[in-house]
Amino acid sequence: MLRGPGFAGWDFAIGKDTKLGFLGEAGILRFRAEFFNVLNHPDFLLPNWQVVGFAPVPLPTAGIISGTPLNNQREIQLTMRVEF
């Protein structure tokens, strides 16, 4: 059996609400910052599971991890919303 590497994803969000008096009693400006994969940790693909090819000879690529997925980089998202 081949076992792949673990998955580690750390997400973080922070927000701030500010009352806006000129918009009435319920007027609020909401700011939010979201950070995805904060530590920028790479998550690798599973290892090649084919151990033997068509001939009974072991493949040289057996158990080798060949890359990382395309969507594992750090991402930052900022939002601002006015509620009234």
N, C-alpha and C positions, 0 to 999 in steps of 0.2 A: 504494500500500500504506500502511496505517496501522499504526503500531507503538505498542504500549502501554507504560506505565511499568514499571520493573523491580520486583521483589519483594525486600524486605529483611526478614528475620526473625532476631532474635538471642535465643537461649534460653540460660539459665544455671541450673546446679544446684549445690548445695553440701550436704554431709552431715557428720554427726558420729556416731561410734559410741562408746558408753560401756558398759564392762563392769559387770554387776550380779552381784556375788559371791553374794548370797543366793539367786539362782536356779540356782546350780551353775556348773560350768565353762564352759558354753556360753551363759550368760545375758548378753544384750546388749540395750541400749536404742538403737534407731536413730532419729535425727532427720534429716529431709531437707527442704530448701526448694528449690522449683523456680520459676523466673521465666520466663514466656513473653512474648516481644516486650518485652524489657527496655527498649529505647530508645523504646518507644511510637510507632513509626514507622507512619504510615498507608500502606496498600497500596491503591492506587486500581484501579477496574475498567478494563476495556478501553474505548477510545473508541468512539463510535457509528460503525459501519462502513458504514451506508447513506449514500451520497453523493448519489444521485439518486432521487427518488420516482417516482410513476407518470408525472408530466409530466417533460419533459427539463429541469427546473429544479433547480439544486442545493438540497439541504435545508439549512436554517439550523443544524441540529443535527449536521451531519457533522463527525466528528472531536472532538466534545465529550465529555469524561469526566463522567459524570452522578452519580458517588457512590463510596462505599467499601463493601466487604463488611461484614457485621455482626459478624464474629468477629475483628477485628484489634486489639482493645484489649489493654492489659497485663493479664496474669493472674499471680497468685501462688498457689502450692499448697504447703501445709505438711503433712508426714506424720510420725507418730511410731509406732514399732512395737517391741513387746517380743518377743524371741526367746528360747526356752529349750529 
